[in-house]
Amino acid sequence: MVDFLLNYSLVNKTPITIMYQKGMEITQRNIRVIKITENLIQGYCYTRKTTRNFTKDNILAAMNTHLASSALADEVRKLNC
């Protein structure tokens, strides 16, 4: 699923949210993927406001916040009908 969302962000030029581990620290980052190599993801990090490199193995999870928000809105609409 993480690979799918990384590719989705690259192709659609859309931001995703990742959980990233560097050493003992785990952070949440909002990024837009620019380039994918075998081991690295280059992306614009909205948190740091610059281009950053992320080691693929250190990405613990990924979520498309736009799709998640849309799905939540759909569920709320269903409940209000």
DSSP file (Angstrom, degrees, kcal/mol; ACC not computed):
  #  RESIDUE AA STRUCTURE BP1 BP2  ACC     N-H-->O    O-->H-N    N-H-->O    O-->H-N    TCO  KAPPA ALPHA  PHI   PSI    X-CA   Y-CA   Z-CA
    1    1 A M     >        0   0    0      0, 0.0     4,-2.3     0, 0.0     5,-0.2   0.000 360.0 360.0 360.0 -37.9    0.0    0.0    0.0
    2    2 A V  H  >  +     0   0    0      1,-0.2     4,-2.4     2,-0.2     5,-0.2   0.939 360.0  48.8 -62.3 -46.3    2.8    2.4    0.8
    3    3 A D  H  > S+     0   0    0      1,-0.2     4,-2.4     2,-0.2     5,-0.2   0.898 109.6  53.3 -60.4 -40.5    4.4    1.8   -2.7
    4    4 A F  H  > S+     0   0    0      1,-0.2     4,-2.6     2,-0.2    -1,-0.2   0.936 111.3  44.8 -59.8 -47.2    1.0    2.4   -4.3
    5    5 A L  H  X S+     0   0    0     -4,-2.3     4,-2.4     2,-0.2    -1,-0.2   0.846 110.7  53.7 -69.7 -33.5    0.5    5.8   -2.6
    6    6 A L  H  X S+     0   0    0     -4,-2.4     4,-2.0     2,-0.2    -1,-0.2   0.938 113.3  43.3 -63.2 -45.4    4.1    6.9   -3.3
    7    7 A N  H  X S+     0   0    0     -4,-2.4     4,-2.9     2,-0.2     5,-0.3   0.884 111.4  55.3 -66.3 -38.6    3.5    6.2   -7.0
    8    8 A Y  H  X S+     0   0    0     -4,-2.6     4,-2.6    -5,-0.2     6,-0.3   0.919 109.0  47.3 -59.1 -44.8    0.1    7.8   -6.8
    9    9 A S  H  X>S+     0   0    0     -4,-2.4     4,-1.1     2,-0.2     5,-0.9   0.898 113.3  49.0 -64.2 -40.9    1.6   11.0   -5.4
   10   10 A L  H  <5S+     0   0    0     -4,-2.0    -2,-0.2     2,-0.2    -1,-0.2   0.949 117.1  39.3 -63.2 -50.5    4.3   10.9   -8.1
   11   11 A V  H  <5S+     0   0    0     -4,-2.9    -2,-0.2     1,-0.2    -1,-0.2   0.906 125.4  35.7 -69.1 -43.5    1.9   10.4  -11.0
   12   12 A N  H  <5S-     0   0    0     -4,-2.6    -1,-0.2    -5,-0.3    -2,-0.2   0.462  98.1-131.3 -93.0  -1.9   -0.9   12.7   -9.8
   13   13 A K  T  <5 +     0   0    0     -4,-1.1    -3,-0.2     1,-0.2    -4,-0.1   0.906  59.6 141.3  51.7  45.8    1.4   15.4   -8.2
   14   14 A T      < -     0   0    0     -5,-0.9    19,-0.5    -6,-0.3    -1,-0.2  -0.904  53.8-107.8-119.8 146.1   -0.7   15.2   -5.1
   15   15 A P        -     0   0    0      0, 0.0    51,-0.4     0, 0.0     2,-0.3  -0.375  33.0-175.1 -71.2 149.1    0.4   15.4   -1.4
   16   16 A I  E     -A   31   0A   0     15,-3.0    15,-2.8    48,-0.1     2,-0.5  -0.907  23.6-120.8-132.6 164.3    0.3   12.4    0.8
   17   17 A T  E     -AB  30  63A   0     46,-3.2    46,-2.6    -2,-0.3     2,-0.3  -0.929  30.2-172.9-108.1 131.0    1.0   12.0    4.5
   18   18 A I  E     -AB  29  62A   0     11,-3.0    11,-2.8    -2,-0.5     2,-0.6  -0.905  24.1-138.2-120.8 151.8    3.8    9.6    5.6
   19   19 A M  E     -AB  28  61A   0     42,-2.3    41,-2.5    -2,-0.3    42,-1.1  -0.958  33.5-169.9-102.3 123.0    4.9    8.3    9.0
   20   20 A Y  E     -AB  27  59A   0      7,-3.3     7,-3.0    -2,-0.6     2,-0.5  -0.948  14.8-153.9-125.7 133.5    8.7    8.4    8.8
   21   21 A Q  E     +A   26   0A   0     37,-2.6     2,-0.5    -2,-0.4     5,-0.2  -0.920  14.1 174.1-110.2 126.0   11.3    6.9   11.2
   22   22 A K  E >   -A   25   0A   0      3,-2.8     3,-1.8    -2,-0.5     2,-0.3  -0.943  69.8 -45.9-128.2 108.4   14.7    8.4   11.5
   23   23 A G  T 3  S-     0   0    0     -2,-0.5     0, 0.0     1,-0.3     0, 0.0  -0.556 123.1 -23.8  67.2-126.9   16.7    6.8   14.3
   24   24 A M  T 3  S+     0   0    0     -2,-0.3     2,-0.4    -3,-0.1    -1,-0.3   0.436 120.2  95.5 -94.3  -1.4   14.5    6.6   17.4
   25   25 A E  E <   -A   22   0A   0     -3,-1.8    -3,-2.8     2,-0.0     2,-0.5  -0.766  54.5-164.6 -97.6 134.3   12.3    9.5   16.2
   26   26 A I  E     +A   21   0A   0     -2,-0.4     2,-0.3    -5,-0.2    -5,-0.2  -0.976  15.3 178.7-115.9 126.8    9.0    9.0   14.3
   27   27 A T  E     -A   20   0A   0     -7,-3.0    -7,-3.3    -2,-0.5     2,-0.5  -0.874  27.7-129.2-125.7 158.1    7.5   12.0   12.5
   28   28 A Q  E     -A   19   0A   0     -2,-0.3     2,-0.4    -9,-0.2    -9,-0.2  -0.928  31.4-174.6-104.0 129.0    4.5   12.7   10.4
   29   29 A R  E     -A   18   0A   0    -11,-2.8   -11,-3.0    -2,-0.5     2,-0.6  -0.975  23.3-145.7-128.1 139.3    5.3   14.4    7.1
   30   30 A N  E     +A   17   0A   0     -2,-0.4    16,-3.1   -13,-0.2    17,-0.7  -0.924  38.8 166.1 -99.1 117.6    3.1   15.8    4.4
   31   31 A I  E     -AC  16  45A   0    -15,-2.8   -15,-3.0    -2,-0.6     2,-0.5  -0.887  38.4-145.4-132.5 159.7    5.0   15.3    1.1
   32   32 A R  E     - C   0  44A   0     12,-1.7    12,-2.6    -2,-0.3     2,-0.2  -0.992  35.2-124.5-121.7 120.7    4.6   15.4   -2.7
   33   33 A V  E     + C   0  43A   0    -19,-0.5    10,-0.3    -2,-0.5   -20,-0.1  -0.431  33.7 171.0 -71.0 132.3    6.7   12.8   -4.3
   34   34 A I  E     +     0   0A   0      8,-3.3     2,-0.3     1,-0.4     9,-0.2   0.740  66.8   5.4-105.5 -39.3    9.1   14.1   -7.0
   35   35 A K  E     - C   0  42A   0      7,-2.1     7,-2.9     2,-0.0     2,-0.4  -0.997  56.6-156.3-152.2 142.8   11.2   11.1   -7.8
   36   36 A I  E     + C   0  41A   0     -2,-0.3     2,-0.2     5,-0.2     5,-0.2  -0.989  16.8 171.0-123.8 126.9   11.4    7.4   -6.8
   37   37 A T        -     0   0    0      3,-2.8    19,-0.0    -2,-0.4    -2,-0.0  -0.606  53.7 -83.8-116.5-175.0   14.5    5.3   -6.9
   38   38 A E  S    S+     0   0    0     -2,-0.2     3,-0.0     1,-0.2    -1,-0.0   0.886 123.8   9.1 -58.5 -40.8   15.2    1.8   -5.6
   39   39 A N  S    S+     0   0    0     17,-0.1    17,-3.2     1,-0.1    18,-0.4   0.576 120.7  62.9-117.7 -14.7   15.9    3.0   -2.0
   40   40 A L  E     - D   0  55A   0     15,-0.2    -3,-2.8    16,-0.1     2,-0.5  -0.879  52.5-157.6-123.6 149.0   15.1    6.7   -1.9
   41   41 A I  E     -CD  36  54A   0     13,-2.8    13,-3.1    -2,-0.3     2,-0.5  -0.991  12.2-159.4-117.0 123.2   12.0    8.9   -2.3
   42   42 A Q  E     +CD  35  53A   0     -7,-2.9    -8,-3.3    -2,-0.5    -7,-2.1  -0.908  28.4 154.3-100.8 128.7   12.7   12.5   -3.2
   43   43 A G  E     -CD  33  52A   0      9,-2.6     9,-3.1    -2,-0.5     2,-0.6  -0.989  50.3-103.7-150.8 158.1    9.8   14.7   -2.3
   44   44 A Y  E     -CD  32  51A   0    -12,-2.6   -12,-1.7    -2,-0.3     2,-0.7  -0.769  37.8-147.2 -82.1 122.1    8.8   18.2   -1.4
   45   45 A C  E  >> -CD  31  50A   0      5,-2.8     4,-1.8    -2,-0.6     5,-1.2  -0.825  12.3-166.8 -95.6 113.8    8.2   18.2    2.4
   46   46 A Y  T  45S+     0   0    0    -16,-3.1    -1,-0.2    -2,-0.7   -15,-0.1   0.750  89.0  57.9 -70.7 -23.0    5.4   20.7    3.3
   47   47 A T  T  45S+     0   0    0    -17,-0.7    -1,-0.2     1,-0.2   -16,-0.1   0.939 119.4  27.2 -69.7 -48.1    6.5   20.4    6.9
   48   48 A R  T  45S-     0   0    0      2,-0.2    -2,-0.2     0, 0.0    -1,-0.2   0.569 101.6-132.3 -90.8 -11.4   10.0   21.5    6.3
   49   49 A K  T  <5S+     0   0    0     -4,-1.8     2,-0.3     1,-0.2    -3,-0.2   0.886  73.9  81.8  59.7  43.3    9.1   23.6    3.2
   50   50 A T  E   <S-D   45   0A   0     -5,-1.2    -5,-2.8    -7,-0.1     2,-0.3  -0.972  90.3 -79.9-161.8 166.9   11.9   22.2    1.1
   51   51 A T  E     -D   44   0A   0     -2,-0.3     2,-0.3    -7,-0.2    -7,-0.2  -0.613  52.6-179.1 -76.0 133.6   12.9   19.2   -1.0
   52   52 A R  E     -D   43   0A   0     -9,-3.1    -9,-2.6    -2,-0.3     2,-0.5  -0.918  25.6-129.1-133.0 157.3   13.9   16.2    1.1
   53   53 A N  E     -D   42   0A   0     -2,-0.3     2,-0.4   -11,-0.2   -11,-0.2  -0.922  22.3-165.5-106.8 134.3   15.2   12.6    0.6
   54   54 A F  E     -D   41   0A   0    -13,-3.1   -13,-2.8    -2,-0.5     2,-0.4  -0.976  22.2-125.3-121.8 129.2   13.4    9.8    2.4
   55   55 A T  E >   -D   40   0A   0     -2,-0.4     3,-1.6   -15,-0.2     4,-0.4  -0.600  20.7-137.9 -71.4 126.5   14.8    6.3    2.8
   56   56 A K  G >  S+     0   0    0    -17,-3.2     3,-1.6    -2,-0.4    -1,-0.2   0.872 100.6  56.0 -56.4 -41.8   12.1    4.0    1.5
   57   57 A D  G 3  S+     0   0    0    -18,-0.4    -1,-0.3     1,-0.3   -17,-0.1   0.697 101.7  59.0 -66.0 -18.3   12.6    1.4    4.3
   58   58 A N  G <  S+     0   0    0     -3,-1.6   -37,-2.6   -38,-0.0     2,-0.9   0.476  78.0 100.4 -91.1  -2.3   12.0    4.2    6.9
   59   59 A I  E <   -B   20   0A   0     -3,-1.6   -39,-0.2    -4,-0.4     3,-0.1  -0.760  48.9-179.6 -84.3 110.4    8.5    5.0    5.7
   60   60 A L  E     -     0   0A   0    -41,-2.5     2,-0.3    -2,-0.9    -1,-0.2   0.809  61.6  -8.1 -82.7 -32.2    6.3    3.2    8.1
   61   61 A A  E     -B   19   0A   0    -42,-1.1   -42,-2.3   -59,-0.1     2,-0.3  -0.984  56.7-155.7-160.5 159.1    2.9    4.2    6.6
   62   62 A A  E     -B   18   0A   0     -2,-0.3     2,-0.3   -44,-0.2   -44,-0.2  -0.996   9.0-177.0-143.7 147.6    1.4    6.4    4.0
   63   63 A M  E     -B   17   0A   0    -46,-2.6   -46,-3.2    -2,-0.3     2,-1.0  -0.997  27.8-133.2-145.7 138.0   -2.1    7.9    3.6
   64   64 A N     >  -     0   0    0     -2,-0.3     4,-2.5   -48,-0.2     5,-0.2  -0.812  21.7-167.1 -88.5 103.7   -3.7   10.0    1.0
   65   65 A T  H  > S+     0   0    0     -2,-1.0     4,-2.3     1,-0.2    -1,-0.2   0.825  83.9  55.4 -66.2 -31.2   -5.3   12.7    3.2
   66   66 A H  H  > S+     0   0    0    -51,-0.4     4,-2.2     2,-0.2    -1,-0.2   0.941 111.6  42.7 -66.1 -46.6   -7.5   14.0    0.3
   67   67 A L  H  > S+     0   0    0      2,-0.2     4,-2.6     1,-0.2    -2,-0.2   0.891 113.7  52.4 -66.3 -38.5   -9.0   10.6   -0.4
   68   68 A A  H  X S+     0   0    0     -4,-2.5     4,-2.1     2,-0.2    -1,-0.2   0.906 110.6  47.6 -64.0 -41.0   -9.4    9.9    3.3
   69   69 A S  H  X S+     0   0    0     -4,-2.3     4,-2.4     2,-0.2    -1,-0.2   0.892 112.2  49.9 -66.0 -39.9  -11.2   13.2    3.8
   70   70 A S  H  X S+     0   0    0     -4,-2.2     4,-2.3     2,-0.2    -2,-0.2   0.909 110.7  49.3 -64.9 -42.1  -13.4   12.5    0.8
   71   71 A A  H  X S+     0   0    0     -4,-2.6     4,-2.0     2,-0.2    -2,-0.2   0.899 111.5  49.2 -64.4 -40.6  -14.3    9.0    2.1
   72   72 A L  H  X S+     0   0    0     -4,-2.1     4,-2.3     2,-0.2    -2,-0.2   0.914 110.1  50.8 -64.4 -43.0  -15.1   10.5    5.5
   73   73 A A  H  X S+     0   0    0     -4,-2.4     4,-2.4     1,-0.2    -2,-0.2   0.896 108.8  52.4 -62.5 -39.4  -17.4   13.1    3.9
   74   74 A D  H  X S+     0   0    0     -4,-2.3     4,-2.0     2,-0.2    -1,-0.2   0.911 109.4  49.0 -61.6 -42.4  -19.2   10.4    1.9
   75   75 A E  H  X S+     0   0    0     -4,-2.0     4,-1.9     2,-0.2    -2,-0.2   0.897 110.6  50.1 -64.9 -41.0  -19.8    8.4    5.1
   76   76 A V  H  X S+     0   0    0     -4,-2.3     4,-1.8     1,-0.2    -2,-0.2   0.912 109.4  51.9 -63.9 -42.5  -21.2   11.6    6.9
   77   77 A R  H  X S+     0   0    0     -4,-2.4     4,-0.7     1,-0.2    -2,-0.2   0.900 108.1  51.9 -59.9 -40.7  -23.5   12.2    3.9
   78   78 A K  H >< S+     0   0    0     -4,-2.0     3,-0.7     1,-0.2    -1,-0.2   0.892 109.6  49.5 -62.5 -40.2  -24.8    8.7    4.1
   79   79 A L  H 3< S+     0   0    0     -4,-1.9    -1,-0.2     1,-0.2    -2,-0.2   0.824 109.6  51.6 -69.8 -30.9  -25.6    9.1    7.8
   80   80 A N  H 3<        0   0    0     -4,-1.8    -1,-0.2     1,-0.2    -2,-0.2   0.543 360.0 360.0 -83.6  -7.5  -27.4   12.4    7.2
   81   81 A C    <<        0   0    0     -3,-0.7    -1,-0.2    -4,-0.7    -2,-0.1   0.485 360.0 360.0 -76.3 360.0  -29.7   11.0    4.5
